[in-house]
Amino acid sequence: MPSERKKIIISPLNWGFGHAGRMIPVAQRLQQMGHEVIFGADTELIPMIRQELPGIELIEIPGIKMHYSRFMPQYIAVLLQVPAVILASVSEHIQLKRIVRHKHPDIVISDNRFGFFNRNVFCVYVTHMIRIPFPRPFRFLEFIGVFLHRKIINKYDACLVPDLMGPENLAGILSHVKKMPAKAIYAGLLSRFTALNTMPSERDSYICLILSGPEPQRTIMLKKVAAAAEKNKKKLIVLSATKIDTSQYKDFITFVTGQMPSVLKSCIEKAEIVISRSGYTSLMELVSLSKRAIIIPTPGQTEQEYLGEFNNGRRGFTCVRQNEIDKIDFQEMTYPENEATFNDESFSLIDKALNEILDKENKGAHH
């Protein structure tokens, strides 16, 4: 037990399940250290959190609902939603004031929620993107994004970066800029699978698709992978956090929705081939399972495109564009080795990072 039990509120951004997924091991570690954890999340994330963190106190904190486009580049779709992002940040800032009055937390941890800070509480910001990648034609303007993001980070007392410090890092230039914020603390890699001590499963001859991300790209990817699996005469297991209308799909596809991490872990480990988006949480989870995978960036999503490109041919990952899925010959696929440099230590750095945060809060290193 810690010398002083802290009350800690954790709240992730609601852009899919990735941000919530990587906050689950943080919440688990804090609970194991003897602290009281309250999880604040958008309505649609609450069932997943409740399942993975049974008994935890949950509060509903609505977030921004991002929409992707079927037609225009995603960065334009995101740019058009910037006013909504600003409004959501103001709204969550006001909500946190009310929560602080009622709950009296010692620490607030915000995963990429820009407005989730309060001057009366020790606040921690979590991001793997100190640098937000811009589309190729506008890359020369990235310094503006770094400057603006640093302004947001400076509103917080500490910045947790879920990555490794050295050359074996997973996020490349996103998490490593020339002048890192002084308050940045590298937290290692975060995966909800690291706490599971299940035995590795026997390999089976099916494709496992980890389906994530917003519509319409989610359904487009599912249809393309289903067609490729049928062409290659492979069984397909689809893992999804949310329900899918399965009526239009053939019976060689099995859908596994809203399952416990132990079930998901088994499905991934047993698969002959894993296909996933190149979202950062997905990459961390695959690395934690030492699983090779085909990674497919969401078209026009600059972060995923960079992560796919950066990790292609490394750590067991092969990056394929979404419009090339139907050309994949699974018999001919070769995968790069998943270097053994990622080990248990890569996933245990979070303890050191959390102890540093608790120490700073105890010393009153605040705003």
C-alpha positions as CSV (number, residue, x, y, z in Angstrom):
1,M,0.0,0.0,0.0
2,P,1.3,3.5,-0.7
3,S,2.0,5.8,2.3
4,E,-0.9,8.0,1.1
5,R,-3.9,6.7,-0.9
6,K,-4.7,9.1,-3.7
7,K,-8.0,9.7,-5.6
8,I,-7.2,9.7,-9.3
9,I,-9.5,10.5,-12.2
10,I,-8.6,9.1,-15.6
11,S,-10.3,10.2,-18.8
12,P,-9.4,9.3,-22.4
13,L,-10.3,11.0,-25.7
14,N,-13.3,9.3,-27.5
15,W,-11.7,8.7,-30.9
16,G,-12.4,5.0,-31.1
17,F,-11.3,2.6,-28.3
18,G,-7.5,3.1,-28.6
19,H,-7.1,5.9,-26.0
20,A,-9.4,4.1,-23.5
21,G,-7.6,0.8,-24.2
22,R,-4.2,2.1,-23.3
23,M,-5.5,3.8,-20.1
24,I,-6.8,0.4,-18.8
25,P,-3.3,-0.8,-17.8
26,V,-2.6,2.6,-16.2
27,A,-5.8,2.3,-14.1
28,Q,-4.9,-1.3,-13.2
29,R,-1.5,-0.4,-12.0
30,L,-2.7,2.5,-9.9
31,Q,-5.4,0.2,-8.3
32,Q,-2.7,-2.4,-7.6
33,M,-0.6,0.4,-6.0
34,G,-3.6,1.0,-3.6
35,H,-5.0,4.1,-5.1
36,E,-8.7,4.9,-5.7
37,V,-9.3,5.3,-9.5
38,I,-12.4,6.9,-11.1
39,F,-12.7,6.4,-14.9
40,G,-14.5,9.2,-16.8
41,A,-15.5,8.2,-20.4
42,D,-18.0,8.8,-23.2
43,T,-21.2,6.8,-23.0
44,E,-20.2,4.3,-25.8
45,L,-16.9,3.5,-24.0
46,I,-18.4,2.7,-20.7
47,P,-19.4,-1.0,-21.4
48,M,-15.9,-1.8,-22.4
49,I,-14.4,-0.1,-19.4
50,R,-16.8,-1.8,-17.0
51,Q,-15.9,-5.2,-18.5
52,E,-12.1,-4.6,-18.3
53,L,-12.1,-2.8,-14.9
54,P,-14.9,-4.5,-12.9
55,G,-16.1,-2.6,-9.9
56,I,-14.4,0.7,-10.9
57,E,-16.3,3.9,-10.3
58,L,-17.4,5.3,-13.7
59,I,-18.6,8.8,-14.6
60,E,-19.9,9.8,-18.0
61,I,-18.0,12.6,-19.6
62,P,-19.2,13.2,-23.2
63,G,-16.5,13.8,-25.8
64,I,-16.2,14.9,-29.4
65,K,-17.6,12.5,-32.0
66,M,-15.3,12.7,-34.9
67,H,-16.6,11.8,-38.4
68,Y,-14.5,10.5,-41.2
69,S,-15.4,11.0,-44.9
70,R,-15.8,8.4,-47.7
71,F,-14.8,11.0,-50.3
72,M,-12.6,13.8,-49.1
73,P,-9.1,13.4,-47.6
74,Q,-9.4,12.7,-43.8
75,Y,-7.2,15.7,-42.8
76,I,-9.8,18.0,-44.5
77,A,-12.6,16.2,-42.7
78,V,-10.7,16.7,-39.4
79,L,-9.9,20.3,-40.2
80,L,-13.6,21.1,-40.8
81,Q,-14.3,19.7,-37.3
82,V,-11.7,21.9,-35.5
83,P,-14.5,24.3,-34.2
84,A,-16.3,21.2,-32.7
85,V,-13.0,20.0,-31.1
86,I,-12.5,23.5,-29.5
87,L,-16.1,23.5,-28.2
88,A,-15.7,20.0,-26.8
89,S,-12.4,21.1,-25.0
90,V,-14.2,24.1,-23.4
91,S,-17.1,21.8,-22.4
92,E,-14.9,19.2,-20.8
93,H,-12.9,21.9,-18.9
94,I,-16.2,23.2,-17.4
95,Q,-17.3,19.6,-16.6
96,L,-14.0,18.9,-14.8
97,K,-14.6,22.0,-12.6
98,R,-17.8,20.5,-11.5
99,I,-16.3,17.0,-11.0
100,V,-13.4,18.5,-8.9
101,R,-16.0,20.2,-6.6
102,H,-17.8,17.0,-6.0
103,K,-15.1,14.3,-6.1
104,H,-12.0,16.2,-4.8
105,P,-9.4,14.2,-6.8
106,D,-5.7,14.5,-6.0
107,I,-4.6,13.8,-9.6
108,V,-6.4,14.0,-13.0
109,I,-5.0,12.0,-16.0
110,S,-6.2,13.1,-19.4
111,D,-5.4,11.0,-22.5
112,N,-5.4,13.6,-25.3
113,R,-8.4,15.5,-23.9
114,F,-7.2,19.1,-24.6
115,G,-9.4,20.8,-22.0
116,F,-9.3,18.3,-19.2
117,F,-7.2,20.2,-16.7
118,N,-7.9,22.2,-13.5
119,R,-5.6,24.7,-11.8
120,N,-6.5,23.3,-8.3
121,V,-5.5,19.7,-9.1
122,F,-2.2,18.0,-10.3
123,C,-3.0,17.3,-13.9
124,V,-1.3,14.8,-16.3
125,Y,-1.6,14.8,-20.1
126,V,-1.0,11.6,-22.0
127,T,0.0,11.6,-25.7
128,H,2.3,9.7,-28.0
129,M,2.1,12.6,-30.5
130,I,4.2,15.6,-29.3
131,R,4.4,16.2,-33.1
132,I,1.1,15.9,-34.9
133,P,1.9,14.7,-38.5
134,F,0.6,16.9,-41.3
135,P,-0.2,15.7,-44.8
136,R,2.8,15.6,-47.1
137,P,2.1,18.9,-49.0
138,F,1.8,20.7,-45.6
139,R,4.6,19.0,-43.7
140,F,6.7,22.2,-43.7
141,L,4.0,23.6,-41.3
142,E,4.3,20.9,-38.7
143,F,6.3,23.3,-36.4
144,I,3.0,25.2,-35.9
145,G,1.3,22.0,-34.7
146,V,4.2,21.3,-32.4
147,F,4.0,24.8,-31.0
148,L,0.2,24.7,-30.5
149,H,0.3,21.2,-28.9
150,R,3.1,22.4,-26.6
151,K,0.8,25.2,-25.5
152,I,-1.8,22.6,-24.5
153,I,0.8,20.4,-22.8
154,N,2.0,23.4,-20.8
155,K,-1.5,23.7,-19.2
156,Y,-0.7,20.4,-17.4
157,D,1.8,19.5,-14.6
158,A,3.3,16.4,-16.4
159,C,3.1,14.8,-19.8
160,L,3.2,10.9,-20.0
161,V,4.5,9.7,-23.3
162,P,3.6,6.0,-24.0
163,D,6.7,5.0,-25.8
164,L,10.4,4.1,-25.3
165,M,13.2,6.7,-25.2
166,G,15.8,5.0,-27.4
167,P,16.0,4.0,-31.1
168,E,13.7,1.0,-30.5
169,N,10.8,3.3,-30.0
170,L,7.4,2.7,-31.7
171,A,6.2,6.2,-32.6
172,G,9.3,7.7,-34.2
173,I,9.3,11.4,-34.7
174,L,5.8,11.7,-33.3
175,S,7.0,11.0,-29.7
176,H,10.6,12.3,-30.2
177,V,11.0,15.9,-31.2
178,K,14.3,17.8,-30.9
179,K,13.2,19.9,-28.0
180,M,10.9,17.7,-25.8
181,P,8.7,19.4,-23.3
182,A,10.5,19.6,-19.9
183,K,7.6,17.9,-18.2
184,A,7.6,14.8,-20.6
185,I,8.0,11.4,-18.9
186,Y,8.4,8.3,-21.1
187,A,6.1,5.6,-19.8
188,G,7.2,2.6,-21.9
189,L,4.6,0.7,-24.0
190,L,1.1,0.2,-22.7
191,S,-1.0,-2.9,-23.4
192,R,-4.0,-4.3,-21.6
193,F,-2.7,-7.8,-22.5
194,T,0.4,-7.6,-20.4
195,A,-1.4,-8.3,-17.1
196,L,-2.9,-11.6,-18.5
197,N,-0.9,-14.7,-17.7
198,T,-2.7,-17.0,-20.1
199,M,-0.7,-19.8,-21.8
200,P,0.1,-19.2,-25.5
201,S,-2.4,-21.0,-27.8
202,E,-1.7,-23.4,-30.6
203,R,-1.6,-21.8,-34.1
204,D,-4.6,-22.2,-36.2
205,S,-5.1,-21.5,-40.0
206,Y,-7.4,-18.5,-39.9
207,I,-7.0,-14.8,-40.5
208,C,-7.8,-12.5,-37.5
209,L,-9.0,-9.0,-38.3
210,I,-8.9,-6.5,-35.5
211,L,-11.6,-4.1,-36.6
212,S,-11.4,-0.6,-35.2
213,G,-11.8,3.1,-36.1
214,P,-14.7,5.2,-37.3
215,E,-17.1,4.7,-40.1
216,P,-17.3,4.5,-43.1
217,Q,-13.6,3.3,-43.3
218,R,-14.3,0.5,-40.7
219,T,-16.9,-1.2,-43.0
220,I,-14.8,-0.6,-46.1
221,M,-11.9,-2.4,-44.5
222,L,-14.0,-5.3,-43.3
223,K,-15.5,-5.8,-46.8
224,K,-12.1,-5.7,-48.5
225,V,-10.5,-8.1,-46.0
226,A,-13.5,-10.5,-46.2
227,A,-13.1,-10.5,-50.0
228,A,-9.4,-11.2,-49.8
229,A,-10.0,-14.0,-47.2
230,E,-12.6,-15.6,-49.5
231,K,-10.3,-15.4,-52.5
232,N,-7.5,-17.0,-50.5
233,K,-9.9,-19.7,-49.1
234,K,-9.2,-18.7,-45.5
235,K,-11.5,-18.6,-42.5
236,L,-11.8,-15.1,-41.0
237,I,-12.3,-14.2,-37.4
238,V,-13.3,-10.5,-36.9
239,L,-12.7,-8.9,-33.4
240,S,-14.8,-5.8,-32.8
241,A,-15.5,-3.8,-29.6
242,T,-19.0,-3.0,-30.9
243,K,-21.8,-4.9,-32.6
244,I,-21.8,-5.4,-36.4
245,D,-24.7,-6.2,-38.7
246,T,-23.5,-9.7,-39.7
247,S,-26.4,-10.7,-41.9
248,Q,-24.7,-9.6,-45.2
249,Y,-21.5,-11.6,-44.6
250,K,-20.9,-15.3,-45.5
251,D,-20.5,-18.1,-43.1
252,F,-16.7,-18.5,-43.4
253,I,-16.6,-15.3,-41.2
254,T,-16.9,-15.5,-37.4
255,F,-17.6,-12.3,-35.5
256,V,-16.4,-11.9,-31.9
257,T,-17.8,-8.7,-30.4
258,G,-17.3,-7.1,-27.0
259,Q,-15.3,-9.9,-25.5
260,M,-13.0,-10.0,-22.5
261,P,-9.3,-9.4,-23.1
262,S,-8.4,-13.1,-22.5
263,V,-10.7,-14.1,-25.3
264,L,-9.2,-11.5,-27.7
265,K,-5.7,-12.4,-26.7
266,S,-6.4,-16.1,-27.5
267,C,-7.9,-15.2,-30.9
268,I,-5.0,-13.1,-31.9
269,E,-2.3,-15.5,-30.7
270,K,-3.8,-18.5,-32.4
271,A,-4.2,-16.7,-35.8
272,E,-2.0,-17.6,-38.7
273,I,-2.3,-14.0,-40.0
274,V,-3.4,-10.9,-38.1
275,I,-4.6,-7.8,-39.9
276,S,-5.1,-4.5,-38.0
277,R,-5.2,-0.7,-38.5
278,S,-1.9,1.0,-37.7
279,G,-3.4,2.8,-34.8
280,Y,-0.9,3.3,-32.0
281,T,-2.7,1.3,-29.3
282,S,-3.1,-1.6,-31.7
283,L,0.6,-1.6,-32.5
284,M,1.5,-1.6,-28.7
285,E,-0.9,-4.5,-28.1
286,L,0.5,-6.6,-31.0
287,V,4.0,-6.0,-29.8
288,S,3.1,-7.0,-26.3
289,L,1.9,-10.4,-27.8
290,S,5.0,-10.6,-30.0
291,K,2.6,-11.0,-32.9
292,R,3.5,-10.3,-36.5
293,A,0.8,-8.5,-38.5
294,I,-0.3,-6.8,-41.7
295,I,-1.1,-3.2,-40.7
296,I,-3.4,-1.0,-42.8
297,P,-3.5,2.7,-42.2
298,T,-6.9,4.5,-42.4
299,P,-6.6,6.3,-45.8
300,G,-5.9,10.0,-45.3
301,Q,-5.3,9.6,-41.5
302,T,-1.8,11.1,-41.4
303,E,-0.9,9.6,-38.0
304,Q,-1.7,6.0,-39.0
305,E,0.0,6.5,-42.4
306,Y,3.2,7.7,-40.7
307,L,3.1,4.8,-38.1
308,G,2.5,2.3,-40.9
309,E,5.4,3.7,-42.9
310,F,7.7,4.0,-39.9
311,N,7.1,0.4,-38.7
312,N,6.9,-1.3,-42.1
313,G,9.4,-4.1,-42.2
314,R,10.2,-3.8,-38.5
315,R,8.8,-5.4,-35.3
316,G,7.0,-8.0,-37.3
317,F,4.9,-5.5,-39.2
318,T,4.1,-5.3,-42.9
319,C,2.2,-2.2,-44.0
320,V,-0.3,-2.6,-46.9
321,R,-2.5,0.2,-48.3
322,Q,-6.3,-0.3,-48.0
323,N,-6.8,-0.2,-51.8
324,E,-4.2,-3.1,-52.2
325,I,-5.8,-5.5,-49.8
326,D,-7.5,-7.5,-52.6
327,K,-4.0,-8.1,-54.2
328,I,-2.6,-9.8,-51.1
329,D,-1.6,-13.5,-51.6
330,F,-1.5,-14.8,-48.1
331,Q,0.5,-17.9,-49.1
332,E,3.3,-15.6,-50.5
333,M,3.4,-13.2,-47.5
334,T,6.7,-12.9,-45.7
335,Y,6.9,-11.1,-42.4
336,P,9.9,-9.3,-40.9
337,E,11.3,-10.6,-37.7
338,N,9.7,-9.1,-34.5
339,E,13.0,-8.0,-32.8
340,A,13.5,-9.3,-29.3
341,T,14.4,-5.8,-28.1
342,F,10.9,-5.4,-26.8
343,N,10.7,-7.3,-23.6
344,D,8.8,-7.2,-20.3
345,E,10.8,-4.1,-19.3
346,S,9.3,-2.2,-22.2
347,F,6.0,-2.6,-20.5
348,S,7.0,-2.1,-16.9
349,L,8.4,1.4,-17.3
350,I,4.9,2.6,-16.5
351,D,5.5,1.9,-12.8
352,K,8.5,4.1,-12.7
353,A,6.6,6.9,-14.6
354,L,3.6,6.7,-12.2
355,N,5.8,6.8,-9.2
356,E,7.5,9.9,-10.6
357,I,4.1,11.5,-11.0
358,L,3.0,10.6,-7.5
359,D,6.2,12.0,-6.1
360,K,5.8,15.3,-8.0
361,E,2.2,15.6,-6.7
362,N,3.4,14.9,-3.1
363,K,6.0,17.6,-3.4
364,G,3.3,20.0,-4.7
365,A,5.0,20.5,-8.1
366,H,1.8,22.1,-9.4
367,H,1.2,24.8,-12.1
